[in-house]
Amino acid sequence: MRTHIRCGTLFTGLTDRADADQTIVIERDRITQVVPTAGAPRAAPDDKVIDHSKEFVLPGLIDIHVHLSYGNAQANEDIDIYGSTEFRALRALHAAQLVLKAGYTSIADPASTGYCTVGVRDAINAGMFQGPRITTSGRQLTGHQGLGDWYPDSIGVPDSSIGVLVRTPEEAIEEMRLQVKNRVDFIKVTVDGLHRNPATSELMASFNQEELDVIVKESHRLGRKVITHARGREAVLYSARAGVDIIFHAFEIDDECLDAIVKSGSILSPALTFLANTILFTRPSDPCYKWRPSMNRRDIEVACEGLIKARKAGVPFMVGTDSGFAITPYGEWHAKELEIMVDYLGFSPGESLRATTSVNAGLLREGKNVGRVAAGALADLTVVRADPLQDIKSLQQRENIAAVYLGGKEIAVDPPGKVTTYQWEHSFRQWNETYTRDRVAELAR
Ligand SMILES: [Zn+2]
């Protein structure tokens, strides 16, 4: 038995264009043919014909930056401390299902609590639960100047953290070998994120060039790609020179960085959705209101300049959103990064869609079996009641997602029920102010 899907418009993910009136033929979980409907094979009596002739069909969408174990975190303590690892793994499965319902059939998780996401990936792959295809790292390797080592020394980087402190190349090698034993798909390293050098006001890298070279070389020897968190110039430069596969953020790059990126063939993935949402949605009652939106506005302004140059230089981009925070909840904003790439970075809608399908697939376990509508590929499809080539924003409206297919099987896209959260699952801040007599008087004015 075969399934014939009639597509009004088909975007295969392999070019920036779409074609009208195409038919996809599916056998079991794979696509066997993609042909114009006029010349499509006749359906046999026991074949199934599905009519999407009024709709726009894309390869199942891919977000390579979804932190499944963060639980829509409101604070770093939520990410690292509250909620047991066991609870986090179950919550991560729920989060993964929310992302799938939004039309994202594959995701990558770059930094997870323990082996939560490895477990969720394996349970889904074993057929125990429905969920997207998952490619994941373990905990992210960090130094004292990297994201993850953000608590006082008396606490350090707890075992429950999404980061793991490696103080020497030897410790990094040991940690990577352990993670590979425990079957992570790639290695994530935070090369900066916290501290600026007072002499230069630049973000400081948490590893020097020699150390990062050792880490990347060992990861590649173990057959694992490396993703770095690198916002600052120094971290990006070291990452590119070390031959890192994918550089996240890359906000403060200069021409020297760009030359190194072009030479190394590293891919950039900025994740500007996190910044844009922070600017747009953070409210005066949120503790970070006073600093975060203005900082993120500056970050975006600086980032666009370098990222536009990189795009023009032919550097490939992958697409991710940094979902898993309170400002980027699961299943909500994955397609927004495409709008940002079009509006801020000068991508055409087709270019951004190709990036989030066939280009993003380059990181995944499934490789060329996903992110494209082509004979031999897995039958993962997202069907839309709009034309995202005309209006890239249309992918963000839940009502526009007409159907999602995973390996040829249709997934229910009904909005899931609300879940309750408990105080012990997350940190809390009891007051946003220090109520001195002066402050109380000020507030009364
Ligand atoms: Zn992230």
Residues whose N, C-alpha, C, O or C-beta is under 5 A from the ligand:
A	BS01	ZN	P110 D322
